[in-house]
């Protein structure tokens, strides 16, 4: 058992027969009353998200999640397909469960899939990925890094705010936890 005060983003726990992943967690002290934990949670199986509060001393059962290295193969209709590189076993994960993670995946990319017992429950991304810009406004002559930036569509469909000097065809390093531009990738 773990207390609500110890819940952090990325942790998974069980509550009311559901497997729940913490997306955001923060302490909140209202003007009157006791401190509460504000949590943004996602039901791992259905993909639905909710905002809720819990008392800091409230206990939940921490879920034991295992992971395995796999290669992302492709997405077909409503299923994403991954393959274990040592056994060549394939795993299918519903797109609804990993919709956000798919914005960072390229064919043949190695990632980790997460298991709860024998059930595949998600994908663990690397901290950053390299993606190519496929659409953005033309670069502005004399633009600096400190400018307000512009939106750029990456090859996976992800839209990221980038500096004004970035052009179509450039490869960029993207932070997967925040979906933000980090830097130009080295070729």
Residue frames as qw, qx, qy, qz and C-alpha x, y, z in Angstrom:
[[0.000, 0.889, 0.458, 0.000, 0.00, 0.00, 0.00],
 [0.406, 0.113, 0.024, 0.906, 1.10, 3.52, -0.77],
 [0.006, 0.684, 0.454, -0.571, -0.30, 6.82, 0.50],
 [0.422, 0.821, 0.353, 0.155, -1.73, 9.40, -1.91],
 [0.157, -0.942, 0.196, 0.222, 0.95, 11.90, -0.80],
 [0.491, -0.435, 0.648, 0.387, 3.60, 9.59, -2.32],
 [0.676, 0.514, 0.513, 0.125, 1.92, 9.29, -5.74],
 [0.130, -0.590, 0.350, 0.716, 3.97, 10.77, -8.59],
 [0.636, 0.576, -0.183, -0.480, 3.46, 11.11, -12.35],
 [0.466, 0.437, -0.752, -0.160, 4.02, 7.77, -14.09],
 [0.187, -0.141, 0.898, -0.372, 3.08, 5.60, -11.09],
 [0.563, -0.150, -0.600, -0.548, 0.31, 3.01, -11.46],
 [0.208, -0.097, 0.786, -0.575, -2.07, 1.80, -8.75],
 [0.244, -0.337, -0.863, -0.285, -5.23, -0.26, -8.30],
 [0.219, 0.110, 0.456, -0.856, -8.49, 1.21, -7.04],
 [0.656, 0.294, 0.334, -0.609, -12.02, -0.23, -7.24],
 [0.797, 0.206, 0.558, 0.101, -10.85, -2.99, -9.60],
 [0.531, 0.844, 0.024, 0.076, -9.37, -0.46, -12.04],
 [0.734, -0.118, 0.089, 0.662, -5.75, -0.02, -13.05],
 [0.081, 0.981, 0.175, 0.014, -4.97, 3.72, -12.85],
 [0.670, 0.141, -0.018, 0.729, -1.90, 5.68, -13.97],
 [0.207, -0.819, -0.193, 0.499, -0.99, 9.05, -12.44],
 [0.530, 0.650, 0.217, 0.500, -0.51, 11.74, -15.12],
 [0.117, 0.601, -0.226, 0.757, -0.10, 14.74, -12.79],
 [0.624, -0.530, -0.533, 0.213, 0.12, 15.05, -9.02],
 [0.179, 0.479, -0.227, 0.829, 0.28, 18.10, -6.74],
 [0.268, -0.415, -0.675, 0.548, -0.33, 19.10, -3.11],
 [0.086, -0.578, -0.283, -0.761, -3.03, 21.73, -2.62],
 [0.241, -0.325, -0.635, 0.658, -3.65, 23.66, 0.59],
 [0.062, -0.721, -0.484, -0.493, -6.99, 25.47, 0.42],
 [0.086, -0.589, 0.208, -0.776, -7.62, 28.58, 2.54],
 [0.635, -0.368, 0.423, -0.532, -9.57, 26.51, 5.07],
 [0.976, 0.034, 0.049, -0.210, -9.40, 22.84, 5.78],
 [0.740, -0.383, 0.492, 0.252, -6.83, 20.14, 5.25],
 [0.057, 0.543, -0.646, -0.534, -4.29, 19.62, 2.50],
 [0.858, 0.299, 0.364, -0.203, -5.50, 17.52, -0.45],
 [0.392, -0.233, 0.687, 0.565, -3.74, 15.85, -3.36],
 [0.596, 0.606, 0.009, -0.527, -4.93, 17.03, -6.78],
 [0.480, -0.184, 0.802, 0.304, -4.48, 14.20, -9.25],
 [0.627, 0.467, -0.271, -0.561, -4.98, 13.81, -12.98],
 [0.541, -0.184, 0.820, -0.036, -5.50, 10.09, -13.56],
 [0.556, 0.331, -0.511, -0.566, -5.89, 7.84, -16.59],
 [0.873, -0.042, 0.422, -0.241, -7.68, 4.48, -16.56],
 [0.205, -0.460, 0.766, 0.400, -5.06, 2.25, -18.20],
 [0.393, 0.218, 0.883, 0.137, -7.59, -0.12, -19.76],
 [0.333, 0.766, 0.548, -0.040, -10.15, 2.36, -21.13],
 [0.456, 0.279, 0.170, 0.828, -7.86, 5.37, -21.71],
 [0.173, -0.854, -0.336, -0.356, -10.30, 7.79, -20.02],
 [0.377, 0.177, -0.407, 0.813, -8.84, 10.58, -17.87],
 [0.397, -0.797, -0.429, -0.154, -10.25, 12.18, -14.74],
 [0.137, 0.502, -0.401, 0.754, -9.27, 14.93, -12.32],
 [0.696, -0.551, -0.448, -0.106, -9.78, 14.06, -8.68],
 [0.091, -0.689, 0.488, -0.527, -8.65, 14.88, -5.15],
 [0.811, -0.229, -0.528, 0.100, -7.55, 12.51, -2.39],
 [0.521, -0.834, 0.164, -0.076, -6.56, 12.99, 1.23],
 [0.261, 0.717, -0.641, 0.087, -2.74, 12.73, 1.56],
 [0.332, -0.345, 0.831, -0.282, -3.07, 9.85, 4.05],
 [0.867, 0.233, 0.135, -0.419, -5.49, 7.85, 1.84],
 [0.413, -0.374, 0.800, 0.223, -3.98, 4.48, 0.87],
 [0.790, 0.456, -0.148, -0.384, -4.02, 2.78, -2.54],
 [0.868, -0.155, 0.437, 0.177, -2.54, -0.51, -3.72],
 [0.084, 0.702, -0.518, -0.481, 0.52, 0.04, -5.91],
 [0.922, 0.343, 0.086, -0.157, 0.37, -2.06, -9.08],
 [0.560, -0.429, 0.584, 0.403, 3.40, -4.16, -10.05],
 [0.646, 0.728, -0.019, -0.227, 4.20, -3.27, -13.66],
 [0.702, -0.222, 0.504, 0.451, 6.79, -5.25, -15.66],
 [0.415, 0.793, -0.161, -0.417, 8.31, -4.08, -18.92],
 [0.784, 0.035, 0.524, 0.330, 9.86, -5.71, -21.97],
 [0.016, -0.548, 0.398, 0.735, 11.90, -4.26, -24.85],
 [0.610, 0.467, 0.638, 0.055, 10.06, -4.48, -28.17],
 [0.174, -0.098, 0.431, 0.880, 10.05, -2.95, -31.64],
 [0.454, 0.538, 0.327, -0.631, 7.12, -0.89, -32.90],
 [0.431, 0.144, 0.763, 0.460, 6.01, -2.36, -36.24],
 [0.084, -0.254, -0.463, -0.845, 2.88, -0.54, -37.43],
 [0.347, 0.250, 0.538, -0.727, -0.65, 0.65, -36.63],
 [0.139, -0.172, -0.807, -0.548, -3.56, -1.00, -38.40],
 [0.388, -0.613, -0.530, -0.439, -7.08, 0.40, -37.90],
 [0.473, -0.774, 0.062, -0.417, -7.50, 0.54, -34.09],
 [0.908, -0.378, 0.082, 0.161, -4.50, -1.62, -33.04],
 [0.148, 0.841, -0.520, 0.009, -0.76, -0.90, -32.72],
 [0.992, 0.017, -0.112, 0.058, 1.52, -3.91, -33.27],
 [0.161, -0.809, 0.558, -0.089, 4.82, -4.49, -31.45],
 [0.926, 0.162, -0.339, 0.025, 7.32, -7.38, -31.70],
 [0.686, -0.643, 0.322, 0.114, 9.64, -8.90, -29.10],
 [0.389, 0.761, -0.497, -0.145, 13.09, -8.89, -30.74],
 [0.169, -0.429, 0.883, -0.084, 14.27, -12.09, -29.04],
 [0.444, 0.160, 0.866, -0.166, 11.20, -14.34, -29.40],
 [0.080, -0.054, -0.586, -0.805, 9.53, -12.58, -32.38],
 [0.032, -0.561, -0.807, 0.180, 6.25, -12.73, -30.45],
 [0.009, 0.387, 0.251, 0.887, 3.85, -9.95, -31.46],
 [0.079, -0.467, -0.657, 0.587, 1.73, -7.85, -29.10],
 [0.003, 0.564, 0.476, 0.675, -1.31, -5.81, -30.10],
 [0.146, -0.375, -0.497, 0.769, -2.29, -2.76, -28.06],
 [0.184, 0.799, 0.565, 0.093, -5.53, -0.83, -28.70],
 [0.332, 0.461, 0.079, 0.819, -4.78, 2.64, -30.13],
 [0.374, -0.795, -0.217, -0.426, -7.16, 4.22, -27.58],
 [0.783, -0.562, -0.116, 0.239, -4.84, 3.09, -24.75],
 [0.620, -0.318, 0.184, 0.694, -1.63, 4.55, -26.27],
 [0.375, 0.843, 0.340, 0.181, -2.99, 7.41, -28.38],
 [0.129, -0.969, 0.187, 0.099, -0.57, 10.02, -26.93],
 [0.606, -0.464, 0.562, 0.319, 2.48, 7.71, -27.14],
 [0.708, 0.414, 0.503, 0.273, 1.84, 6.98, -30.84],
 [0.241, 0.970, 0.028, 0.005, 2.66, 10.62, -31.65],
 [0.220, -0.814, 0.526, 0.112, 6.30, 9.85, -30.80],
 [0.733, -0.136, 0.656, 0.116, 6.68, 6.42, -32.45],
 [0.424, 0.595, -0.493, -0.473, 8.29, 5.71, -35.81],
 [0.969, 0.136, -0.144, -0.144, 8.25, 2.33, -37.55],
 [0.834, 0.194, -0.392, 0.337, 10.94, -0.05, -36.22],
 [0.078, -0.682, 0.402, -0.606, 11.61, 2.13, -33.13],
 [0.556, -0.125, -0.772, 0.282, 12.59, 0.22, -29.99],
 [0.378, -0.531, 0.168, -0.739, 10.49, 0.96, -26.89],
 [0.034, 0.025, -0.929, 0.368, 9.33, -0.87, -23.78],
 [0.545, -0.397, -0.439, -0.594, 5.82, -2.21, -23.38],
 [0.227, -0.310, 0.645, -0.660, 4.36, -2.53, -19.90],
 [0.548, -0.195, -0.783, -0.220, 2.63, -5.58, -18.47],
 [0.488, -0.344, 0.457, -0.659, 0.30, -6.01, -15.54],
 [0.770, -0.014, 0.619, -0.155, 0.45, -9.76, -15.05],
 [0.526, 0.145, 0.704, 0.455, -0.09, -11.13, -18.58],
 [0.284, 0.851, 0.442, -0.014, -2.04, -8.06, -19.73],
 [0.450, 0.192, 0.144, 0.860, -0.29, -5.46, -21.95],
 [0.128, -0.812, -0.495, 0.281, -1.21, -2.07, -20.48],
 [0.096, 0.974, -0.003, -0.205, 0.96, 0.54, -22.16],
 [0.746, 0.455, -0.056, 0.483, 4.14, 1.80, -23.75],
 [0.479, -0.762, 0.024, 0.435, 7.11, 3.42, -22.02],
 [0.549, 0.805, 0.003, 0.225, 8.80, 5.98, -24.27],
 [0.650, 0.021, -0.175, 0.740, 12.45, 7.10, -24.18],
 [0.194, -0.658, -0.291, 0.667, 12.97, 10.57, -22.66],
 [0.244, 0.682, -0.170, -0.668, 13.43, 12.08, -26.12],
 [0.726, 0.319, 0.572, 0.210, 12.96, 11.09, -29.78],
 [0.119, -0.372, 0.398, 0.830, 14.25, 12.47, -33.08],
 [0.477, 0.612, 0.628, -0.065, 11.51, 13.45, -35.55],
 [0.319, 0.096, 0.411, 0.849, 11.56, 15.26, -38.90],
 [0.239, 0.514, 0.240, -0.788, 9.64, 18.48, -39.57],
 [0.355, 0.334, 0.774, 0.404, 7.17, 17.95, -42.43],
 [0.055, 0.755, 0.435, 0.488, 5.27, 21.25, -42.26],
 [0.356, -0.626, -0.294, 0.628, 5.96, 24.69, -40.81],
 [0.243, 0.957, 0.094, -0.125, 5.99, 28.34, -41.83],
 [0.681, 0.539, -0.168, 0.465, 9.06, 29.53, -43.77],
 [0.614, -0.381, -0.270, 0.636, 11.97, 30.60, -41.58],
 [0.026, 0.988, 0.150, 0.030, 12.25, 34.28, -40.80],
 [0.620, 0.459, -0.215, 0.599, 15.53, 35.99, -41.71],
 [0.052, 0.520, -0.391, 0.757, 17.30, 37.22, -38.61],
 [0.768, -0.493, -0.218, -0.347, 15.19, 35.05, -36.27],
 [0.045, 0.518, -0.731, 0.441, 16.73, 34.25, -32.90],
 [0.381, -0.139, -0.902, 0.146, 16.27, 31.46, -30.42],
 [0.013, -0.237, -0.594, 0.769, 14.50, 33.84, -28.02],
 [0.349, -0.071, -0.353, -0.865, 11.62, 34.55, -30.43],
 [0.660, -0.067, 0.366, -0.653, 8.09, 33.39, -29.66],
 [0.317, -0.090, 0.934, 0.136, 8.36, 30.46, -32.04],
 [0.587, 0.216, -0.317, -0.713, 5.99, 28.85, -34.52],
 [0.843, -0.044, 0.464, -0.269, 4.10, 25.55, -34.78],
 [0.265, 0.469, -0.771, -0.340, 5.73, 22.69, -36.69],
 [0.932, 0.003, 0.101, -0.349, 4.10, 19.40, -37.68],
 [0.277, -0.503, 0.811, 0.113, 6.39, 16.40, -37.23],
 [0.348, 0.200, -0.807, -0.433, 6.38, 13.23, -39.38],
 [0.109, -0.219, -0.950, 0.193, 4.16, 11.43, -36.84],
 [0.200, -0.686, -0.543, -0.441, 1.52, 14.20, -36.81],
 [0.483, -0.598, -0.376, 0.518, 2.72, 15.70, -33.52],
 [0.193, 0.844, 0.102, 0.490, 2.58, 19.52, -33.49],
 [0.654, -0.421, -0.225, 0.587, 5.39, 21.20, -31.55],
 [0.056, 0.998, 0.008, -0.037, 6.24, 24.87, -31.00],
 [0.811, 0.010, 0.101, 0.577, 9.73, 25.46, -32.46],
 [0.233, -0.603, 0.081, 0.759, 12.05, 28.48, -32.89],
 [0.480, 0.765, 0.073, -0.423, 11.47, 30.71, -35.95],
 [0.123, 0.672, -0.636, -0.358, 14.67, 29.53, -37.73],
 [0.514, -0.031, 0.857, 0.002, 13.55, 25.85, -38.04],
 [0.447, 0.377, -0.420, -0.694, 12.72, 24.71, -41.59],
 [0.935, 0.135, 0.079, -0.320, 10.90, 21.77, -43.23],
 [0.829, 0.390, -0.382, 0.120, 13.13, 18.69, -43.47],
 [0.055, 0.592, -0.637, 0.490, 15.14, 19.36, -40.31],
 [0.707, -0.262, -0.653, 0.067, 15.39, 16.63, -37.68],
 [0.233, -0.640, 0.282, -0.676, 14.61, 17.77, -34.14],
 [0.329, -0.063, -0.865, 0.372, 14.97, 16.22, -30.72],
 [0.481, -0.490, -0.215, -0.694, 11.60, 16.24, -28.93],
 [0.143, -0.201, 0.773, -0.584, 10.98, 15.75, -25.19],
 [0.374, -0.243, -0.826, -0.344, 8.40, 12.94, -24.90],
 [0.222, -0.431, -0.743, 0.462, 7.13, 13.76, -21.41],
 [0.058, 0.601, 0.260, -0.754, 6.18, 17.37, -22.29],
 [0.559, 0.617, 0.511, 0.214, 5.96, 17.26, -26.10],
 [0.002, 0.962, -0.060, -0.267, 8.40, 20.14, -26.46],
 [0.673, 0.658, -0.214, 0.262, 11.30, 21.02, -28.76],
 [0.735, -0.571, 0.074, 0.357, 14.73, 20.41, -27.21],
 [0.163, -0.684, 0.449, 0.551, 17.25, 21.03, -29.99],
 [0.671, 0.545, -0.383, -0.325, 18.24, 20.25, -33.56],
 [0.940, -0.176, 0.287, 0.055, 19.31, 16.63, -33.89],
 [0.152, -0.633, 0.641, 0.406, 22.83, 15.80, -35.03],
 [0.814, 0.421, -0.190, -0.353, 22.84, 14.10, -38.43]]
